[in-house]
Amino acid sequence: MLKPFKHKKISDQIYEQIRDMIYRGEYAPGQRLMSERDLAALFGVGRPTVREAIQKLVEQGLIESKRGVGAFVLDESARFRKLSPFLQVLTKENFSVVEFLEVRMALEAKGAELAAKRATDEDIVLIENSLERMRSDSEKGTMSMGDDIAFHMNIAYASRNTVQIHLMKNLYDVQYYAMEKAYADLLKSLNIDMMVFHQHRKIAQAIKRRDPEQARLYMEEHIGSVLHNVMQR
């Protein structure tokens, strides 16, 4: 039976805003969120409403709350204390990194194409910010999974396609899991961090130029090269 639409709870809206900031890399792993009092003042709501949003972020495994200290974004090593329902299903099926990359190839190539057509100036800034963090990491010889994933998440948001965005949100935990289990070790062993950075830069530049075809091709090249290396192992 059809039912009337219901407005989202304020706490859910706050949760979604903070979650998206984490997904997009605006909150880094280990970073402390604003206090409940400050968040309540910012959103113009009571502290119980903010507390409800924070609890939902905790339940999603995105942050941890330390009594008397504050709430902090979980770092990469602590991401999987609580597996998402979707990731639980995949791990039971023993999915492979190859299978995951095959899906990413189809999904993200189209996402990059759409982003080149629809990205706002703010989207471009966020993509470039995550790219700059990747550049810094690559030059130091370190690789942050969070910055890599944030780059791809920002492209998904820039696609302005609701289904694309939600599919990528559901794959967020899977990306961390796949990279931690095999992907990150592969990249480190092959010493191709800088190559991966340059591939990301070509994608970002194509999106900024509003060149959908090149953005799609560069994304296919990037994921395809990782897929090839994984299959050779």
Secondary structure, DSSP 8 states (H G I E B T S, - for coil): ---------HHHHHHHHHHHHHHTTSS-TT-B---HHHHHHHHT--HHHHHHHHHHHHHTTSEEEETTTEEEE--GGGGGGS--HHHHHHHHTT--HHHHHHHHHHHHHHHHHHHHHH--HHHHHHHHHHHHHHHHHHHHT---HHHHHHHHHHHHHHTT-HHHHHHHHHHHHHHHHHIIIIIHHHHHHHT-HHHHHHHHHHHHHHHHTT-HHHHHHHHHHHHHHHHHHHHH-
